[in-house]
Amino acid sequence: MPIVTDATFILPDDFAAAALMGRIWRPDLASPSVVAIRNDGVFDITDNFPTASQLAGAADPAGALRAARGERVGVLQDLLTNTPPENRDPTKPWLLAPIDLQVIKAAGVTFAVSMLERVIEERARGNPDSATAIRAEVTRIVGTDLSRLKPGSAEAQHVKDVLVAQNAWSQYLEVGIGPDAEVFTKAPVLSAVGTCTDAGLHPKSVWNNPEPEVVLVVASDGRIVGASLGNDVNLRDFEGRSALLLSKAKDNNASCAIGPFVRFFDAGFGLDDVRTMEISLEVKGPEGFVLHGASSLTQISRDPVDIVAQTINENHQYPDGFVLFLGTMFAPIQDRAAKGQGFTHVEGDLVTVATSKLGRLTNRMRPSGACEPWAFGLTALIAALTRRIQNKPK
């Protein structure tokens, strides 16, 4: 099943008004480039901002992106067409994930619905066959409407006391309604994949799902400067067996997808737009299966500013900034193969995460070992930027 590479499909609905930063691979320079996505083409602005993290750290990233002059490297449609690995002409440029040196962080259990699903995973010990019965029992004990509880409040503490007394407390409820948010490192720097390419699943996983999320872009001084879309690919069986397997459940080759672009905040787009975003998800399977889902940021239990403040402060610094997955309320329970086993991916699934102001992030699911190997790290980036400086006309 081919990946959708249509530019009008990928771009935000109000593209003409958006300050969009992307990254591309330039074979002629053997180097990644920071680019501005504009009405009249794609422009390489690496001479102004060698890294995406440097542009994100500017006093006014949207203004700086708009003001930057650069070399026109083509039109977006050509770049998108050349991005899927099976279609790629290695002599022409293609799209990458729109971030580079930023640390990739993620917040978990930020929505009441997904919080209950994490409790179910824990009690099922990663076995999807047990999930239906446990879901009914957990819902009976905990209830279905924890969304009105403010994490860390006296009311939340009372709920905790009741559940502890009933032997129903969970580490997921702790981070869901307790004072401290769950924030973890999703993937290494430079390892994210972008839109229109393959995303990875650990081949030993038999219970997994996409997690459609908004990804905040945060400068080194803690300013939230923009946003993108993300798919925090999750292995429910691995994490359900033990929370200590979180890194194996989350961090596999190509298992972190971010894109299509970073949209910087400006007068027409800001954090309040993020707070009210409706994120849609579509999964199209090679056998004809279709799954639709949604996640509304209006239902998040912790405000994005609070999660960012718990991520960067006097105890945690990020000199190159970071990006932060905000979590999802989407937890698929629709049966796919056998009754009572819920949803899990199959190879070839096309996953599209979308919202009107950030566009559409689309990926095809494959085993991690079958995705493009991650071979371009920090040493390679330093070498590539050094070459560009040395070869720049005097």
C-alpha positions in Angstrom: 0.0 0.0 0.0 1.7 3.3 -1.1 2.3 6.2 1.3 0.3 9.3 0.5 2.8 12.0 -0.7 0.4 14.7 -1.9 1.6 18.1 -0.7 -2.0 19.4 -0.3 -2.7 16.4 1.9 0.4 16.9 4.1 0.3 20.7 4.6 -1.8 22.6 7.2 -5.1 23.9 6.0 -3.9 27.5 6.5 -0.5 26.9 5.0 -0.2 30.3 3.5 -0.2 31.9 6.9 2.0 29.4 8.7 5.7 29.7 9.6 6.9 26.2 8.8 10.4 24.8 9.3 11.5 21.5 7.9 14.7 19.5 7.3 15.8 17.8 4.1 18.7 15.6 3.0 20.8 17.1 0.3 22.8 14.5 -1.6 24.7 17.1 -3.4 26.2 18.3 -0.1 25.9 14.9 1.7 24.3 16.9 4.5 21.0 17.7 6.2 19.6 21.2 5.7 17.2 23.4 7.6 14.5 24.6 5.2 11.7 27.1 5.2 8.5 25.8 3.6 7.0 28.7 1.6 4.3 29.4 -1.0 7.0 29.8 -3.7 9.1 26.8 -2.8 11.4 25.2 -0.3 14.4 27.3 0.8 17.6 26.1 2.4 18.3 28.5 5.3 21.2 26.5 6.8 23.7 29.4 6.2 21.5 31.4 8.6 20.6 28.6 11.0 22.9 25.5 10.8 20.5 23.5 13.0 16.8 23.4 13.6 17.5 23.7 17.4 19.4 27.0 16.8 16.4 28.5 14.8 14.0 27.3 17.6 16.1 29.1 20.1 15.9 32.5 18.3 14.1 35.3 20.1 11.4 35.1 17.5 11.7 31.9 15.5 8.7 32.6 13.2 10.1 36.1 12.4 13.6 34.7 11.9 12.4 32.0 9.6 10.4 34.4 7.5 13.3 36.9 7.3 16.0 34.3 6.4 17.2 34.3 2.8 18.2 31.0 1.4 18.8 28.9 -1.7 15.6 27.6 -3.4 16.0 23.8 -3.5 12.8 23.0 -5.2 9.1 22.5 -4.6 7.6 20.6 -1.7 5.8 18.1 -3.9 9.0 16.9 -5.5 10.6 16.4 -2.1 7.6 14.5 -0.8 7.5 12.2 -3.9 11.1 11.4 -3.3 10.8 10.6 0.4 9.4 7.1 0.6 12.4 4.7 0.5 11.1 2.6 -2.3 10.6 5.6 -4.6 13.7 7.4 -3.7 16.2 8.8 -6.3 19.3 9.1 -4.1 20.7 11.9 -6.2 17.7 14.2 -5.3 16.7 15.7 -1.9 14.1 14.3 0.4 12.3 15.2 3.7 13.6 14.3 7.1 12.1 14.8 10.6 12.0 18.6 11.3 14.1 18.5 14.4 17.8 17.7 15.1 19.7 18.4 18.3 16.6 18.7 20.5 16.2 16.0 23.1 13.1 14.0 22.4 11.0 13.8 25.6 7.5 12.4 26.1 4.8 12.8 28.7 2.8 9.7 29.6 -0.6 9.2 31.2 -1.8 12.7 30.6 -5.4 11.7 29.8 -7.9 9.9 32.0 -8.9 7.4 29.2 -5.3 6.4 28.4 -4.5 6.3 32.1 -7.1 3.5 32.6 -5.7 1.6 29.6 -2.2 1.7 31.2 -3.7 0.2 34.4 -5.3 -2.5 32.3 -2.0 -3.2 30.5 -0.3 -3.5 33.9 -2.9 -5.9 35.3 -3.0 -8.0 32.1 0.8 -8.3 32.3 1.0 -7.6 28.5 -1.5 -10.3 27.5 -4.2 -8.9 25.2 -6.4 -12.0 25.8 -7.0 -10.8 29.4 -7.7 -7.2 28.6 -11.5 -7.2 28.2 -12.3 -8.8 31.5 -9.7 -6.7 33.3 -11.1 -3.5 31.6 -14.5 -4.2 33.1 -13.1 -4.8 36.5 -10.9 -1.8 36.6 -13.7 0.4 35.3 -16.0 -0.9 38.1 -13.4 -0.1 40.8 -11.9 3.2 39.5 -14.9 4.6 37.5 -14.7 6.1 34.0 -14.6 9.8 34.8 -11.3 10.8 36.4 -10.8 13.6 33.9 -12.2 16.2 36.3 -9.6 15.5 38.9 -6.7 18.0 39.0 -3.5 16.0 39.4 -1.9 16.6 42.8 -5.1 18.1 44.3 -6.7 17.2 47.6 -9.5 15.5 45.7 -7.0 13.4 43.8 -5.3 12.4 47.0 -8.7 11.3 48.4 -9.2 9.1 45.3 -5.8 7.7 45.8 -6.5 6.8 49.5 -9.7 5.0 48.5 -8.0 3.0 45.8 -5.1 2.1 48.0 -7.6 0.8 50.6 -9.2 -1.4 47.9 -5.8 -2.6 46.7 -6.5 -1.1 43.3 -3.7 1.5 43.2 -1.3 1.6 40.3 1.9 3.3 39.3 -0.1 4.7 36.3 -2.7 6.2 38.5 0.2 7.7 40.5 1.5 9.7 37.5 -2.0 10.3 36.1 -3.5 12.1 39.2 -0.5 12.5 41.5 1.6 15.7 41.7 4.5 14.5 39.5 4.0 14.0 35.7 5.6 11.1 33.9 8.2 12.6 31.6 10.7 10.2 29.9 13.2 10.3 27.0 11.4 8.8 24.0 14.3 8.4 21.6 17.9 9.5 21.1 18.8 12.9 19.5 18.6 12.7 15.6 16.8 9.3 15.6 13.3 10.5 14.7 11.8 9.7 11.3 9.6 12.2 9.4 6.5 12.0 7.3 6.1 9.8 4.2 8.5 7.1 5.4 8.5 3.9 7.4 8.0 3.7 11.1 9.2 0.8 13.2 7.7 -1.9 15.4 9.8 -4.3 17.5 9.2 -7.7 15.8 8.6 -9.5 19.1 5.6 -7.3 20.0 2.2 -8.8 19.5 0.2 -6.0 21.1 1.0 -2.5 20.1 -0.6 0.7 18.8 0.0 4.2 17.4 -0.2 7.2 19.8 -1.2 10.3 18.0 0.1 13.4 19.8 1.0 17.0 19.6 4.7 17.6 20.0 5.8 20.9 21.6 9.1 22.6 20.6 10.8 24.2 23.6 13.9 26.4 23.5 16.7 26.0 26.0 15.3 28.8 28.2 12.0 27.0 28.5 10.0 29.1 26.0 7.4 27.0 24.1 8.0 28.3 20.5 6.1 25.9 18.3 4.5 22.5 17.7 4.5 19.5 15.4 2.7 16.2 15.2 4.1 12.9 16.5 3.4 9.2 16.6 4.8 7.8 19.9 4.7 4.2 18.7 4.0 2.0 21.8 4.4 -1.7 22.5 1.6 -2.4 25.0 2.8 -6.0 25.7 6.3 -5.0 26.6 5.3 -2.1 28.9 2.5 -4.2 30.4 4.9 -6.9 31.5 7.0 -4.4 33.4 7.3 -0.6 33.5 11.0 -1.2 33.6 10.7 -2.3 30.0 9.5 1.2 29.0 12.7 1.9 27.0 12.2 -1.3 25.0 8.5 -0.5 24.5 9.2 3.0 23.3 12.7 3.3 21.8 13.3 1.1 18.8 14.7 1.9 15.3 12.2 4.3 13.5 9.7 4.1 16.4 9.6 7.9 16.9 7.8 9.8 14.1 7.6 13.6 14.1 6.4 15.9 11.4 5.6 16.9 8.8 7.0 20.3 9.9 7.5 22.5 12.9 5.0 25.3 13.0 6.4 28.2 15.0 4.1 30.4 17.2 3.3 33.8 15.8 0.3 36.3 16.0 -1.9 33.8 14.1 -0.9 30.6 15.9 -0.1 30.0 19.6 -0.4 27.8 22.6 -4.1 28.4 23.0 -4.5 26.8 19.5 -2.6 23.8 20.8 -4.8 23.6 23.9 -7.9 23.2 21.8 -6.5 20.9 19.1 -8.5 17.9 17.9 -6.0 15.2 16.7 -7.4 12.6 14.4 -5.9 9.2 13.6 -6.5 6.9 10.7 -5.0 3.4 10.3 -5.5 1.6 7.0 -4.4 -2.0 6.9 -3.2 -3.9 3.9 -6.1 -6.4 4.5 -8.7 -3.6 4.3 -9.0 -2.9 8.0 -9.7 0.7 8.9 -9.5 2.3 12.3 -10.4 5.9 13.2 -9.6 7.6 16.4 -9.3 11.0 18.0 -7.6 12.8 20.8 -8.7 16.2 22.1 -6.2 18.4 23.9 -9.2 20.0 25.7 -9.3 16.7 27.8 -5.7 16.7 28.9 -5.3 16.4 32.7 -2.2 18.6 32.9 -1.8 21.9 31.1 1.1 21.9 28.6 2.8 24.7 30.5 2.8 22.6 33.6 4.3 19.6 31.8 7.0 21.8 30.3 7.8 23.3 33.7 8.2 19.8 35.1 10.6 19.0 32.2 12.9 22.0 32.2 13.8 23.8 35.4 16.7 24.3 37.8 17.1 20.5 38.1 16.9 19.8 34.3 18.6 21.8 31.5 18.6 21.2 27.8 21.2 23.5 26.1 19.9 22.6 22.6 16.2 22.7 23.7 13.9 19.7 23.5 10.6 18.5 22.0 7.9 17.1 24.1 5.2 14.6 23.2 2.1 15.7 25.2 0.5 12.3 25.5 -2.8 11.0 24.0 -6.2 10.0 25.1 -6.4 7.5 22.2 -6.1 3.8 23.3 -7.6 1.5 20.6 -9.7 -1.4 21.8 -11.5 -2.2 18.5 -11.0 -5.9 17.7 -9.0 -6.5 14.6 -8.3 -10.2 14.2 -10.0 -12.1 17.1 -12.8 -11.1 19.3 -11.6 -9.7 22.6 -8.0 -9.2 21.5 -8.4 -5.5 20.5 -6.2 -3.7 18.1 -2.6 -4.3 17.1 -0.6 -3.3 14.1 0.3 -5.5 11.1 3.1 -4.8 8.7 2.0 -2.4 6.0 -0.4 -0.4 8.1 -0.6 3.2 7.0 -1.0 5.6 9.9 -2.0 9.2 9.5 -2.0 11.7 12.4 -3.7 14.9 11.5 -4.9 18.3 12.7 -5.8 21.3 10.6 -3.1 23.7 11.8 -0.2 21.3 11.8 -1.0 19.2 8.8 -0.7 15.4 8.4 2.0 13.0 9.5 1.8 9.7 7.6 3.9 6.6 8.0 3.9 3.0 7.0 4.5 0.4 9.8 7.2 -2.1 9.4 9.5 -4.2 11.7 12.2 -1.9 13.1 14.9 -4.0 11.5 13.3 -3.6 8.1 13.2 0.2 8.3 16.0 2.4 7.1 19.0 2.0 9.5 19.8 5.0 11.6 23.3 5.8 10.6 23.6 9.6 10.8 24.4 10.7 14.3 26.0 13.6 16.1 29.5 12.9 14.7 28.2 12.8 11.2 26.3 16.1 11.7 29.3 17.9 13.0 31.4 16.7 10.1 28.7 17.7 7.6 28.3 21.2 9.0 32.1 21.6 9.1 32.4 20.7 5.4 29.7 23.2 4.5 31.5 26.0 6.4 34.8 25.0 4.7 33.3 24.9 1.3 31.3 28.1 1.6 32.4 30.7 -1.0 34.5 33.4 0.6 
